[in-house]
Amino acid sequence: MLDAVREPPQYLSLPLTCKCPTKHDYQVQDVLIQKDVNMDEVMISQNEFRCGVCDQWTEILLPEEAWPRVSWEQEAGRHRGSSVVFHEHLGDEVHCLPAMVKGVELQPESADAHFIMGTQYNVHCHPGKARDSFRKATLLDPTLADAHLYLARTYQEDAEMFYQTLLAGSTYAANWRWYLDRPEKDFQLYCKLMTEAAIATGNPQPALSPGKVLDRRKKVGRNQPCPCGSGKKYKKCCG
């Protein structure tokens, strides 16, 4: 029988791995339980931690050894309440985090794969790892305006870095690829943010000329592999 009297814990001490590679316990207070359409389950830490050994961001997927502890606390919390927050999400298996991680592993030199991975980290409230992914995308493909814009947004609390990041991508501010049905509108957004950042920091505002706004989204056949790197057909993924 679940203990309905014991004071609920403020956090769960759960193991997370790092690229060192090492594994340590961290005080996780927010857990996402993600299930795909086949009801296959993964558990994700919604809290972000730096490794105490190498100072890199830890992985966010909880190892299976931690799942029973999470499930027990989730069930116990239904009876006595819990300070740990649990989220449950049912979605397409293609867009579950493990599929995105696999896409990067299969295409480590793909700017698209790193960009999509960054958007997933944003969804899971991991701005540090999202920033690393977007930065990697800009290094692999400096002309990818999408990555420059998303990278800048991770610096919104640092006006100077926000400005410098937008400035670095301003040459390519008319080049778009992902999620953008109206490239002209997105170019205008880039210009607007660039202007606001320049005013806020007292820096000069570059003269951005739209010229011919480019829509660089790849023309992919519905049965071809999705360019995001998930390994799925385009029609069952980002199509």
C-alpha positions, -999 to +999 in steps of 0.1 A: +000+000+000+013+035-009+023+056+020-002+084+022+012+100+054+049+105+046+059+140+036+063+142-001+099+147-014+110+180-028+128+162-056+138+128-069+174+118-069+178+103-103+208+093-124+218+112-156+247+105-179+272+128-194+296+127-224+326+122-200+311+095-197+300+096-161+267+091-143+257+110-112+224+115-093+207+149-098+178+165-079+151+163-106+119+182-098+101+181-132+097+149-153+081+144-187+067+110-195+065+108-233+047+080-251+044+075-288+014+061-307+026+025-299+026+034-262+064+030-260+076+052-231+105+073-223+111+096-193+128+129-196+142+153-170+127+187-176+154+202-154+188+211-168+221+202-151+258+206-157+281+177-151+301+181-119+332+166-136+334+181-171+309+210-168+290+199-199+253+196-200+241+162-189+218+141-211+181+145-203+168+110-210+164+092-178+179+056-179+155+027-174+169+020-140+153+053-128+118+046-142+105+025-113+113+053-089+096+079-111+065+056-115+063+050-078+064+086-069+039+095-096+014+070-082+021+080-046+016+116-055-019+109-065-027+099-029-006+123-008+004+150-033+039+155-046+063+184-050+077+167-081+058+177-113+049+151-138+038+157-174+024+131-197+025+135-234+013+113-262+027+120-297+040+107-330+069+084-324+089+103-351+089+134-329+098+118-296+131+129-283+150+096-290+142+099-327+157+134-328+188+122-309+192+093-334+189+118-363+219+137-350+239+105-344+232+094-380+240+128-395+265+146-372+274+170-399+239+180-408+229+215-398+192+205-402+195+176-378+211+199-351+186+226-357+156+202-353+173+188-321+176+223-308+139+229-313+132+197-293+154+209-264+135+241-264+102+222-261+117+203-231+128+235-213+166+229-218+179+263-231+215+254-226+214+223-248+192+241-273+217+268-276+245+243-282+225+227-310+216+259-327+252+271-324+264+239-340+238+243-368+251+278-376+287+265-377+278+237-401+257+260-423+263+297-416+237+306-442+208+290-422+189+321-410+165+299-390+194+287-367+207+322-362+173+335-352+166+306-328+201+309-313+196+346-307+164+339-288+183+318-263+202+350-254+171+371-248+182+379-212+216+391-225+209+421-249+244+423-262+247+386-271+212+388-286+224+416-308+257+401-317+241+367-327+215+384-349+243+405-364+264+374-372+235+360-392+223+393-407+241+386-441+218+355-445+186+370-430+167+363-462+176+326-463+150+303-447+144+266-446+122+253-417+087+259-404+083+290-425+053+293-447+059+330-454+097+337-457+090+374-463+073+377-430+101+360-412+126+383-428+106+412-415+107+396-380+145+393-382+148+430-392+124+440-364+144+421-337+176+434-352+164+470-349+151+465-313+184+448-303+204+477-318+184+503-300+186+484-266+223+481-268+233+513-285+249+495-314+246+504-350+218+489-370+229+472-402+210+480-433+193+447-441+180+445-477+155+418-484+163+416-521+147+384-532+138+365-500+148+329-505+127+300-495+154+273-492+131+245-480+142+213-497+119+197-522+116+162-508+094+134-522+068+121-498+084+086-498+120+099-494+139+100-461+130+131-441+159+157-441+156+161-403+174+128-399+148+108-381+151+079-405+114+080-413+097+088-446+090+125-452+053+119-454+053+104-419+076+129-403+080+167-411+058+165-442 
